[in-house]
Structure formats: structure tokens, C-alpha cells
Amino acid sequence: EKHPIFPFLGSLAENQISNKGAKALARSLLVNRSLMVLDLRSNSIGPTGGKALADALKKNQVLLSLK
């Protein structure tokens, strides 16, 4: 069964995403083949979550915009 492709995820801004949530998103970004826009503004992501996301983005070649 094919999964639907959602290139633009609804905003995740202001969702109280923590370092733990950011790390989970980072793992998802490592296998991402379709998501092009991700909005994480106004969350509770600290340095460790930010680093996890940054490391994942080094390998992700699909995401075009991260806010």
C-alpha cells in the first residue's frame, strides 16, 4: 500500500515540542522523501534538539524550508 505524500506539513509552530520531540523529528528527516516545508517556530527545542535537527538536515536533501 502506498502512503500519501504530504510535501507541506501543517505548521508545528507553538506545539511545545521539546528536545525529545525534536530528536524524533530528526529521525524522521533522515528517511524523509517528500516533506519540503517544516515550521517549528515558538517551541521548546533546546540545544540538543537543535543539534539533532541540524545533523539530520545535513543528510536530508528534500526539505527546502525550515522555520
Order of alpha helices (4+ residues) and beta strands (2+ residues): alpha-beta-alpha-beta
